[in-house]
């Protein structure tokens, strides 16, 4: 069975942290970057 390398690592678009799978990345974003995303578009 082949596995694609691109699917193995998930990179956070916010802090560029690398996670083993997409599930951990999803939890990371939801836990850490959720507040930033919840603010909306204030333009920093
Ligand atoms: Zn992050």
mmCIF file of the protein (N, C-alpha, C, O) and its ligand, coordinates in Angstrom:
data_MODEL
# 
_entry.id   MODEL 
# 
loop_
_entity.id 
_entity.type 
_entity.pdbx_number_of_molecules 
1 polymer     1 
2 non-polymer 1 
# 
_entity_poly.entity_id                      1 
_entity_poly.type                           'polypeptide(L)' 
_entity_poly.nstd_linkage                   no 
_entity_poly.nstd_monomer                   no 
_entity_poly.pdbx_seq_one_letter_code       
;(UNK)(UNK)(UNK)(UNK)(UNK)(UNK)(UNK)(UNK)(UNK)(UNK)(UNK)(UNK)(UNK)(UNK)(UNK)(UNK)
(UNK)(UNK)(UNK)(UNK)(UNK)(UNK)(UNK)(UNK)(UNK)(UNK)(UNK)(UNK)(UNK)(UNK)(UNK)(UNK)
(UNK)(UNK)(UNK)(UNK)(UNK)(UNK)(UNK)(UNK)(UNK)(UNK)(UNK)(UNK)
;
_entity_poly.pdbx_seq_one_letter_code_can   XXXXXXXXXXXXXXXXXXXXXXXXXXXXXXXXXXXXXXXXXXXX 
_entity_poly.pdbx_strand_id                 A 
# 
loop_
_entity_poly_seq.entity_id 
_entity_poly_seq.num 
_entity_poly_seq.mon_id 
_entity_poly_seq.hetero 
1 1  UNK n 
1 2  UNK n 
1 3  UNK n 
1 4  UNK n 
1 5  UNK n 
1 6  UNK n 
1 7  UNK n 
1 8  UNK n 
1 9  UNK n 
1 10 UNK n 
1 11 UNK n 
1 12 UNK n 
1 13 UNK n 
1 14 UNK n 
1 15 UNK n 
1 16 UNK n 
1 17 UNK n 
1 18 UNK n 
1 19 UNK n 
1 20 UNK n 
1 21 UNK n 
1 22 UNK n 
1 23 UNK n 
1 24 UNK n 
1 25 UNK n 
1 26 UNK n 
1 27 UNK n 
1 28 UNK n 
1 29 UNK n 
1 30 UNK n 
1 31 UNK n 
1 32 UNK n 
1 33 UNK n 
1 34 UNK n 
1 35 UNK n 
1 36 UNK n 
1 37 UNK n 
1 38 UNK n 
1 39 UNK n 
1 40 UNK n 
1 41 UNK n 
1 42 UNK n 
1 43 UNK n 
1 44 UNK n 
# 
loop_
_struct_asym.id 
_struct_asym.entity_id 
A 1 
B 2 
# 
loop_
_chem_comp.id 
_chem_comp.type 
_chem_comp.mon_nstd_flag 
UNK 'L-peptide linking' . 
ZN  non-polymer         . 
# 
_pdbx_entity_nonpoly.entity_id   2 
_pdbx_entity_nonpoly.name        ? 
_pdbx_entity_nonpoly.comp_id     ZN 
# 
_pdbx_nonpoly_scheme.asym_id         B 
_pdbx_nonpoly_scheme.entity_id       2 
_pdbx_nonpoly_scheme.mon_id          ZN 
_pdbx_nonpoly_scheme.ndb_seq_num     1 
_pdbx_nonpoly_scheme.pdb_seq_num     101 
_pdbx_nonpoly_scheme.auth_seq_num    101 
_pdbx_nonpoly_scheme.pdb_mon_id      ZN 
_pdbx_nonpoly_scheme.auth_mon_id     ZN 
_pdbx_nonpoly_scheme.pdb_strand_id   A 
_pdbx_nonpoly_scheme.pdb_ins_code    . 
# 
loop_
_atom_site.group_PDB 
_atom_site.id 
_atom_site.type_symbol 
_atom_site.label_atom_id 
_atom_site.label_alt_id 
_atom_site.label_comp_id 
_atom_site.label_asym_id 
_atom_site.label_entity_id 
_atom_site.label_seq_id 
_atom_site.pdbx_PDB_ins_code 
_atom_site.Cartn_x 
_atom_site.Cartn_y 
_atom_site.Cartn_z 
_atom_site.occupancy 
_atom_site.B_iso_or_equiv 
_atom_site.pdbx_formal_charge 
_atom_site.auth_seq_id 
_atom_site.auth_comp_id 
_atom_site.auth_asym_id 
_atom_site.auth_atom_id 
_atom_site.pdbx_PDB_model_num 
ATOM   1   N  N  . UNK A 1 1  ? 0.849   -1.215 0.000  1.00 0.00 ? 1   UNK A N  1 
ATOM   2   C  CA . UNK A 1 1  ? 0.000   0.000  0.000  1.00 0.00 ? 1   UNK A CA 1 
ATOM   3   C  C  . UNK A 1 1  ? 0.880   1.260  0.000  1.00 0.00 ? 1   UNK A C  1 
ATOM   4   O  O  . UNK A 1 1  ? 1.842   1.379  0.759  1.00 0.00 ? 1   UNK A O  1 
ATOM   5   N  N  . UNK A 1 2  ? 0.516   2.164  -0.860 1.00 0.00 ? 2   UNK A N  1 
ATOM   6   C  CA . UNK A 1 2  ? 1.266   3.414  -0.927 1.00 0.00 ? 2   UNK A CA 1 
ATOM   7   C  C  . UNK A 1 2  ? 0.603   4.504  -0.085 1.00 0.00 ? 2   UNK A C  1 
ATOM   8   O  O  . UNK A 1 2  ? -0.616  4.546  0.078  1.00 0.00 ? 2   UNK A O  1 
ATOM   9   N  N  . UNK A 1 3  ? 1.445   5.367  0.434  1.00 0.00 ? 3   UNK A N  1 
ATOM   10  C  CA . UNK A 1 3  ? 0.901   6.522  1.144  1.00 0.00 ? 3   UNK A CA 1 
ATOM   11  C  C  . UNK A 1 3  ? 1.524   7.801  0.596  1.00 0.00 ? 3   UNK A C  1 
ATOM   12  O  O  . UNK A 1 3  ? 2.733   7.876  0.379  1.00 0.00 ? 3   UNK A O  1 
ATOM   13  N  N  . UNK A 1 4  ? 0.716   8.759  0.386  1.00 0.00 ? 4   UNK A N  1 
ATOM   14  C  CA . UNK A 1 4  ? 1.210   10.031 -0.149 1.00 0.00 ? 4   UNK A CA 1 
ATOM   15  C  C  . UNK A 1 4  ? 1.786   10.898 0.978  1.00 0.00 ? 4   UNK A C  1 
ATOM   16  O  O  . UNK A 1 4  ? 1.153   11.079 2.019  1.00 0.00 ? 4   UNK A O  1 
ATOM   17  N  N  . UNK A 1 5  ? 2.963   11.415 0.761  1.00 0.00 ? 5   UNK A N  1 
ATOM   18  C  CA . UNK A 1 5  ? 3.627   12.196 1.789  1.00 0.00 ? 5   UNK A CA 1 
ATOM   19  C  C  . UNK A 1 5  ? 2.869   13.477 2.129  1.00 0.00 ? 5   UNK A C  1 
ATOM   20  O  O  . UNK A 1 5  ? 2.868   13.927 3.275  1.00 0.00 ? 5   UNK A O  1 
ATOM   21  N  N  . UNK A 1 6  ? 2.243   14.039 1.146  1.00 0.00 ? 6   UNK A N  1 
ATOM   22  C  CA . UNK A 1 6  ? 1.549   15.306 1.359  1.00 0.00 ? 6   UNK A CA 1 
ATOM   23  C  C  . UNK A 1 6  ? 0.408   15.166 2.361  1.00 0.00 ? 6   UNK A C  1 
ATOM   24  O  O  . UNK A 1 6  ? 0.074   16.117 3.067  1.00 0.00 ? 6   UNK A O  1 
ATOM   25  N  N  . UNK A 1 7  ? -0.186  13.978 2.418  1.00 0.00 ? 7   UNK A N  1 
ATOM   26  C  CA . UNK A 1 7  ? -1.340  13.784 3.287  1.00 0.00 ? 7   UNK A CA 1 
ATOM   27  C  C  . UNK A 1 7  ? -0.924  13.443 4.707  1.00 0.00 ? 7   UNK A C  1 
ATOM   28  O  O  . UNK A 1 7  ? -1.742  13.481 5.627  1.00 0.00 ? 7   UNK A O  1 
ATOM   29  N  N  . UNK A 1 8  ? 0.330   13.114 4.884  1.00 0.00 ? 8   UNK A N  1 
ATOM   30  C  CA . UNK A 1 8  ? 0.762   12.676 6.210  1.00 0.00 ? 8   UNK A CA 1 
ATOM   31  C  C  . UNK A 1 8  ? 0.967   13.841 7.171  1.00 0.00 ? 8   UNK A C  1 
ATOM   32  O  O  . UNK A 1 8  ? 0.611   13.756 8.346  1.00 0.00 ? 8   UNK A O  1 
ATOM   33  N  N  . UNK A 1 9  ? 1.536   14.916 6.672  1.00 0.00 ? 9   UNK A N  1 
ATOM   34  C  CA . UNK A 1 9  ? 1.775   16.033 7.558  1.00 0.00 ? 9   UNK A CA 1 
ATOM   35  C  C  . UNK A 1 9  ? 0.791   17.156 7.300  1.00 0.00 ? 9   UNK A C  1 
ATOM   36  O  O  . UNK A 1 9  ? 0.486   17.503 6.159  1.00 0.00 ? 9   UNK A O  1 
ATOM   37  N  N  . UNK A 1 10 ? 0.305   17.711 8.396  1.00 0.00 ? 10  UNK A N  1 
ATOM   38  C  CA . UNK A 1 10 ? -0.622  18.822 8.275  1.00 0.00 ? 10  UNK A CA 1 
ATOM   39  C  C  . UNK A 1 10 ? 0.016   20.057 8.891  1.00 0.00 ? 10  UNK A C  1 
ATOM   40  O  O  . UNK A 1 10 ? 0.453   20.034 10.042 1.00 0.00 ? 10  UNK A O  1 
ATOM   41  N  N  . UNK A 1 11 ? 0.066   21.121 8.126  1.00 0.00 ? 11  UNK A N  1 
ATOM   42  C  CA . UNK A 1 11 ? 0.726   22.337 8.581  1.00 0.00 ? 11  UNK A CA 1 
ATOM   43  C  C  . UNK A 1 11 ? -0.294  23.409 8.938  1.00 0.00 ? 11  UNK A C  1 
ATOM   44  O  O  . UNK A 1 11 ? -1.228  23.685 8.185  1.00 0.00 ? 11  UNK A O  1 
ATOM   45  N  N  . UNK A 1 12 ? -0.087  24.001 10.104 1.00 0.00 ? 12  UNK A N  1 
ATOM   46  C  CA . UNK A 1 12 ? -1.007  25.042 10.535 1.00 0.00 ? 12  UNK A CA 1 
ATOM   47  C  C  . UNK A 1 12 ? -0.764  26.323 9.735  1.00 0.00 ? 12  UNK A C  1 
ATOM   48  O  O  . UNK A 1 12 ? 0.367   26.804 9.672  1.00 0.00 ? 12  UNK A O  1 
ATOM   49  N  N  . UNK A 1 13 ? -1.803  26.872 9.131  1.00 0.00 ? 13  UNK A N  1 
ATOM   50  C  CA . UNK A 1 13 ? -1.663  28.092 8.331  1.00 0.00 ? 13  UNK A CA 1 
ATOM   51  C  C  . UNK A 1 13 ? -1.429  29.320 9.192  1.00 0.00 ? 13  UNK A C  1 
ATOM   52  O  O  . UNK A 1 13 ? -1.026  30.366 8.682  1.00 0.00 ? 13  UNK A O  1 
ATOM   53  N  N  . UNK A 1 14 ? -1.675  29.210 10.479 1.00 0.00 ? 14  UNK A N  1 
ATOM   54  C  CA . UNK A 1 14 ? -1.531  30.361 11.368 1.00 0.00 ? 14  UNK A CA 1 
ATOM   55  C  C  . UNK A 1 14 ? -0.125  30.470 11.926 1.00 0.00 ? 14  UNK A C  1 
ATOM   56  O  O  . UNK A 1 14 ? 0.524   31.505 11.778 1.00 0.00 ? 14  UNK A O  1 
ATOM   57  N  N  . UNK A 1 15 ? 0.356   29.401 12.574 1.00 0.00 ? 15  UNK A N  1 
ATOM   58  C  CA . UNK A 1 15 ? 1.658   29.459 13.230 1.00 0.00 ? 15  UNK A CA 1 
ATOM   59  C  C  . UNK A 1 15 ? 2.657   28.502 12.587 1.00 0.00 ? 15  UNK A C  1 
ATOM   60  O  O  . UNK A 1 15 ? 3.785   28.358 13.059 1.00 0.00 ? 15  UNK A O  1 
ATOM   61  N  N  . UNK A 1 16 ? 2.230   27.848 11.501 1.00 0.00 ? 16  UNK A N  1 
ATOM   62  C  CA . UNK A 1 16 ? 3.101   26.963 10.732 1.00 0.00 ? 16  UNK A CA 1 
ATOM   63  C  C  . UNK A 1 16 ? 3.643   25.796 11.541 1.00 0.00 ? 16  UNK A C  1 
ATOM   64  O  O  . UNK A 1 16 ? 4.738   25.302 11.270 1.00 0.00 ? 16  UNK A O  1 
ATOM   65  N  N  . UNK A 1 17 ? 2.883   25.359 12.530 1.00 0.00 ? 17  UNK A N  1 
ATOM   66  C  CA . UNK A 1 17 ? 3.262   24.163 13.268 1.00 0.00 ? 17  UNK A CA 1 
ATOM   67  C  C  . UNK A 1 17 ? 2.847   22.924 12.487 1.00 0.00 ? 17  UNK A C  1 
ATOM   68  O  O  . UNK A 1 17 ? 1.790   22.904 11.856 1.00 0.00 ? 17  UNK A O  1 
ATOM   69  N  N  . UNK A 1 18 ? 3.667   21.910 12.530 1.00 0.00 ? 18  UNK A N  1 
ATOM   70  C  CA . UNK A 1 18 ? 3.390   20.706 11.759 1.00 0.00 ? 18  UNK A CA 1 
ATOM   71  C  C  . UNK A 1 18 ? 2.830   19.615 12.659 1.00 0.00 ? 18  UNK A C  1 
ATOM   72  O  O  . UNK A 1 18 ? 3.376   19.331 13.725 1.00 0.00 ? 18  UNK A O  1 
ATOM   73  N  N  . UNK A 1 19 ? 1.742   19.010 12.219 1.00 0.00 ? 19  UNK A N  1 
ATOM   74  C  CA . UNK A 1 19 ? 1.098   17.944 12.979 1.00 0.00 ? 19  UNK A CA 1 
ATOM   75  C  C  . UNK A 1 19 ? 1.082   16.664 12.163 1.00 0.00 ? 19  UNK A C  1 
ATOM   76  O  O  . UNK A 1 19 ? 1.162   16.678 10.935 1.00 0.00 ? 19  UNK A O  1 
ATOM   77  N  N  . UNK A 1 20 ? 0.977   15.557 12.887 1.00 0.00 ? 20  UNK A N  1 
ATOM   78  C  CA . UNK A 1 20 ? 1.061   14.254 12.229 1.00 0.00 ? 20  UNK A CA 1 
ATOM   79  C  C  . UNK A 1 20 ? -0.133  13.995 11.327 1.00 0.00 ? 20  UNK A C  1 
ATOM   80  O  O  . UNK A 1 20 ? 0.002   13.439 10.237 1.00 0.00 ? 20  UNK A O  1 
ATOM   81  N  N  . UNK A 1 21 ? -1.296  14.402 11.794 1.00 0.00 ? 21  UNK A N  1 
ATOM   82  C  CA . UNK A 1 21 ? -2.474  14.184 10.971 1.00 0.00 ? 21  UNK A CA 1 
ATOM   83  C  C  . UNK A 1 21 ? -3.409  15.381 11.035 1.00 0.00 ? 21  UNK A C  1 
ATOM   84  O  O  . UNK A 1 21 ? -3.247  16.289 11.850 1.00 0.00 ? 21  UNK A O  1 
ATOM   85  N  N  . UNK A 1 22 ? -4.377  15.348 10.160 1.00 0.00 ? 22  UNK A N  1 
ATOM   86  C  CA . UNK A 1 22 ? -5.277  16.478 10.017 1.00 0.00 ? 22  UNK A CA 1 
ATOM   87  C  C  . UNK A 1 22 ? -6.161  16.667 11.234 1.00 0.00 ? 22  UNK A C  1 
ATOM   88  O  O  . UNK A 1 22 ? -6.627  17.774 11.506 1.00 0.00 ? 22  UNK A O  1 
ATOM   89  N  N  . UNK A 1 23 ? -6.390  15.592 11.962 1.00 0.00 ? 23  UNK A N  1 
ATOM   90  C  CA . UNK A 1 23 ? -7.252  15.671 13.130 1.00 0.00 ? 23  UNK A CA 1 
ATOM   91  C  C  . UNK A 1 23 ? -6.607  16.499 14.236 1.00 0.00 ? 23  UNK A C  1 
ATOM   92  O  O  . UNK A 1 23 ? -7.265  17.313 14.883 1.00 0.00 ? 23  UNK A O  1 
ATOM   93  N  N  . UNK A 1 24 ? -5.320  16.282 14.441 1.00 0.00 ? 24  UNK A N  1 
ATOM   94  C  CA . UNK A 1 24 ? -4.603  17.054 15.453 1.00 0.00 ? 24  UNK A CA 1 
ATOM   95  C  C  . UNK A 1 24 ? -4.501  18.514 15.048 1.00 0.00 ? 24  UNK A C  1 
ATOM   96  O  O  . UNK A 1 24 ? -4.596  19.415 15.881 1.00 0.00 ? 24  UNK A O  1 
ATOM   97  N  N  . UNK A 1 25 ? -4.308  18.729 13.760 1.00 0.00 ? 25  UNK A N  1 
ATOM   98  C  CA . UNK A 1 25 ? -4.246  20.097 13.263 1.00 0.00 ? 25  UNK A CA 1 
ATOM   99  C  C  . UNK A 1 25 ? -5.576  20.801 13.485 1.00 0.00 ? 25  UNK A C  1 
ATOM   100 O  O  . UNK A 1 25 ? -5.615  21.969 13.871 1.00 0.00 ? 25  UNK A O  1 
ATOM   101 N  N  . UNK A 1 26 ? -6.651  20.089 13.241 1.00 0.00 ? 26  UNK A N  1 
ATOM   102 C  CA . UNK A 1 26 ? -7.983  20.662 13.411 1.00 0.00 ? 26  UNK A CA 1 
ATOM   103 C  C  . UNK A 1 26 ? -8.236  21.043 14.870 1.00 0.00 ? 26  UNK A C  1 
ATOM   104 O  O  . UNK A 1 26 ? -8.808  22.094 15.161 1.00 0.00 ? 26  UNK A O  1 
ATOM   105 N  N  . UNK A 1 27 ? -7.806  20.181 15.768 1.00 0.00 ? 27  UNK A N  1 
ATOM   106 C  CA . UNK A 1 27 ? -7.976  20.458 17.194 1.00 0.00 ? 27  UNK A CA 1 
ATOM   107 C  C  . UNK A 1 27 ? -7.102  21.624 17.624 1.00 0.00 ? 27  UNK A C  1 
ATOM   108 O  O  . UNK A 1 27 ? -7.509  22.451 18.440 1.00 0.00 ? 27  UNK A O  1 
ATOM   109 N  N  . UNK A 1 28 ? -5.914  21.681 17.077 1.00 0.00 ? 28  UNK A N  1 
ATOM   110 C  CA . UNK A 1 28 ? -4.985  22.769 17.391 1.00 0.00 ? 28  UNK A CA 1 
ATOM   111 C  C  . UNK A 1 28 ? -5.553  24.116 16.974 1.00 0.00 ? 28  UNK A C  1 
ATOM   112 O  O  . UNK A 1 28 ? -5.520  25.078 17.742 1.00 0.00 ? 28  UNK A O  1 
ATOM   113 N  N  . UNK A 1 29 ? -6.063  24.181 15.780 1.00 0.00 ? 29  UNK A N  1 
ATOM   114 C  CA . UNK A 1 29 ? -6.632  25.432 15.270 1.00 0.00 ? 29  UNK A CA 1 
ATOM   115 C  C  . UNK A 1 29 ? -7.861  25.824 16.067 1.00 0.00 ? 29  UNK A C  1 
ATOM   116 O  O  . UNK A 1 29 ? -8.070  26.991 16.395 1.00 0.00 ? 29  UNK A O  1 
ATOM   117 N  N  . UNK A 1 30 ? -8.675  24.809 16.372 1.00 0.00 ? 30  UNK A N  1 
ATOM   118 C  CA . UNK A 1 30 ? -9.908  25.092 17.087 1.00 0.00 ? 30  UNK A CA 1 
ATOM   119 C  C  . UNK A 1 30 ? -9.623  25.554 18.514 1.00 0.00 ? 30  UNK A C  1 
ATOM   120 O  O  . UNK A 1 30 ? -10.372 26.346 19.086 1.00 0.00 ? 30  UNK A O  1 
ATOM   121 N  N  . UNK A 1 31 ? -8.535  25.049 19.075 1.00 0.00 ? 31  UNK A N  1 
ATOM   122 C  CA . UNK A 1 31 ? -8.225  25.352 20.470 1.00 0.00 ? 31  UNK A CA 1 
ATOM   123 C  C  . UNK A 1 31 ? -7.429  26.648 20.621 1.00 0.00 ? 31  UNK A C  1 
ATOM   124 O  O  . UNK A 1 31 ? -7.682  27.440 21.529 1.00 0.00 ? 31  UNK A O  1 
ATOM   125 N  N  . UNK A 1 32 ? -6.481  26.851 19.734 1.00 0.00 ? 32  UNK A N  1 
ATOM   126 C  CA . UNK A 1 32 ? -5.573  27.986 19.873 1.00 0.00 ? 32  UNK A CA 1 
ATOM   127 C  C  . UNK A 1 32 ? -5.974  29.171 19.003 1.00 0.00 ? 32  UNK A C  1 
ATOM   128 O  O  . UNK A 1 32 ? -5.974  30.317 19.454 1.00 0.00 ? 32  UNK A O  1 
ATOM   129 N  N  . UNK A 1 33 ? -6.313  28.881 17.760 1.00 0.00 ? 33  UNK A N  1 
ATOM   130 C  CA . UNK A 1 33 ? -6.584  29.970 16.822 1.00 0.00 ? 33  UNK A CA 1 
ATOM   131 C  C  . UNK A 1 33 ? -8.069  30.250 16.663 1.00 0.00 ? 33  UNK A C  1 
ATOM   132 O  O  . UNK A 1 33 ? -8.474  31.066 15.836 1.00 0.00 ? 33  UNK A O  1 
ATOM   133 N  N  . UNK A 1 34 ? -8.865  29.574 17.452 1.00 0.00 ? 34  UNK A N  1 
ATOM   134 C  CA . UNK A 1 34 ? -10.311 29.731 17.320 1.00 0.00 ? 34  UNK A CA 1 
ATOM   135 C  C  . UNK A 1 34 ? -10.741 31.156 17.662 1.00 0.00 ? 34  UNK A C  1 
ATOM   136 O  O  . UNK A 1 34 ? -11.615 31.725 17.008 1.00 0.00 ? 34  UNK A O  1 
ATOM   137 N  N  . UNK A 1 35 ? -10.117 31.723 18.694 1.00 0.00 ? 35  UNK A N  1 
ATOM   138 C  CA . UNK A 1 35 ? -10.494 33.061 19.126 1.00 0.00 ? 35  UNK A CA 1 
ATOM   139 C  C  . UNK A 1 35 ? -10.191 34.110 18.063 1.00 0.00 ? 35  UNK A C  1 
ATOM   140 O  O  . UNK A 1 35 ? -10.962 35.047 17.855 1.00 0.00 ? 35  UNK A O  1 
ATOM   141 N  N  . UNK A 1 36 ? -9.065  33.934 17.400 1.00 0.00 ? 36  UNK A N  1 
ATOM   142 C  CA . UNK A 1 36 ? -8.693  34.894 16.366 1.00 0.00 ? 36  UNK A CA 1 
ATOM   143 C  C  . UNK A 1 36 ? -9.684  34.864 15.224 1.00 0.00 ? 36  UNK A C  1 
ATOM   144 O  O  . UNK A 1 36 ? -10.047 35.887 14.644 1.00 0.00 ? 36  UNK A O  1 
ATOM   145 N  N  . UNK A 1 37 ? -10.113 33.633 14.922 1.00 0.00 ? 37  UNK A N  1 
ATOM   146 C  CA . UNK A 1 37 ? -11.024 33.473 13.810 1.00 0.00 ? 37  UNK A CA 1 
ATOM   147 C  C  . UNK A 1 37 ? -12.430 33.936 14.162 1.00 0.00 ? 37  UNK A C  1 
ATOM   148 O  O  . UNK A 1 37 ? -13.208 34.316 13.287 1.00 0.00 ? 37  UNK A O  1 
ATOM   149 N  N  . UNK A 1 38 ? -12.748 33.901 15.463 1.00 0.00 ? 38  UNK A N  1 
ATOM   150 C  CA . UNK A 1 38 ? -14.093 34.251 15.899 1.00 0.00 ? 38  UNK A CA 1 
ATOM   151 C  C  . UNK A 1 38 ? -14.308 35.759 15.901 1.00 0.00 ? 38  UNK A C  1 
ATOM   152 O  O  . UNK A 1 38 ? -15.440 36.240 15.852 1.00 0.00 ? 38  UNK A O  1 
ATOM   153 N  N  . UNK A 1 39 ? -13.220 36.482 15.957 1.00 0.00 ? 39  UNK A N  1 
ATOM   154 C  CA . UNK A 1 39 ? -13.331 37.948 15.962 1.00 0.00 ? 39  UNK A CA 1 
ATOM   155 C  C  . UNK A 1 39 ? -13.940 38.452 14.664 1.00 0.00 ? 39  UNK A C  1 
ATOM   156 O  O  . UNK A 1 39 ? -14.761 39.369 14.647 1.00 0.00 ? 39  UNK A O  1 
ATOM   157 N  N  . UNK A 1 40 ? -13.516 37.833 13.594 1.00 0.00 ? 40  UNK A N  1 
ATOM   158 C  CA . UNK A 1 40 ? -14.043 38.246 12.296 1.00 0.00 ? 40  UNK A CA 1 
ATOM   159 C  C  . UNK A 1 40 ? -13.047 39.095 11.536 1.00 0.00 ? 40  UNK A C  1 
ATOM   160 O  O  . UNK A 1 40 ? -11.838 38.920 11.681 1.00 0.00 ? 40  UNK A O  1 
ATOM   161 N  N  . UNK A 1 41 ? -13.543 40.005 10.737 1.00 0.00 ? 41  UNK A N  1 
ATOM   162 C  CA . UNK A 1 41 ? -12.649 40.822 9.927  1.00 0.00 ? 41  UNK A CA 1 
ATOM   163 C  C  . UNK A 1 41 ? -12.556 42.225 10.501 1.00 0.00 ? 41  UNK A C  1 
ATOM   164 O  O  . UNK A 1 41 ? -13.322 43.124 10.152 1.00 0.00 ? 41  UNK A O  1 
ATOM   165 N  N  . UNK A 1 42 ? -11.589 42.377 11.392 1.00 0.00 ? 42  UNK A N  1 
ATOM   166 C  CA . UNK A 1 42 ? -11.361 43.714 11.926 1.00 0.00 ? 42  UNK A CA 1 
ATOM   167 C  C  . UNK A 1 42 ? -10.164 44.379 11.253 1.00 0.00 ? 42  UNK A C  1 
ATOM   168 O  O  . UNK A 1 42 ? -9.892  45.561 11.464 1.00 0.00 ? 42  UNK A O  1 
ATOM   169 N  N  . UNK A 1 43 ? -9.464  43.607 10.448 1.00 0.00 ? 43  UNK A N  1 
ATOM   170 C  CA . UNK A 1 43 ? -8.339  44.184 9.710  1.00 0.00 ? 43  UNK A CA 1 
ATOM   171 C  C  . UNK A 1 43 ? -7.101  44.320 10.556 1.00 0.00 ? 43  UNK A C  1 
ATOM   172 O  O  . UNK A 1 43 ? -6.241  45.152 10.265 1.00 0.00 ? 43  UNK A O  1 
ATOM   173 N  N  . UNK A 1 44 ? -6.987  43.500 11.623 1.00 0.00 ? 44  UNK A N  1 
ATOM   174 C  CA . UNK A 1 44 ? -5.818  43.541 12.496 1.00 0.00 ? 44  UNK A CA 1 
ATOM   175 C  C  . UNK A 1 44 ? -5.591  44.937 13.055 1.00 0.00 ? 44  UNK A C  1 
ATOM   176 O  O  . UNK A 1 44 ? -4.645  45.152 13.812 1.00 0.00 ? 44  UNK A O  1 
HETATM 177 ZN ZN . ZN  B 2 .  ? -1.277  27.063 14.847 1.00 0.00 ? 101 ZN  A ZN 1 
# 
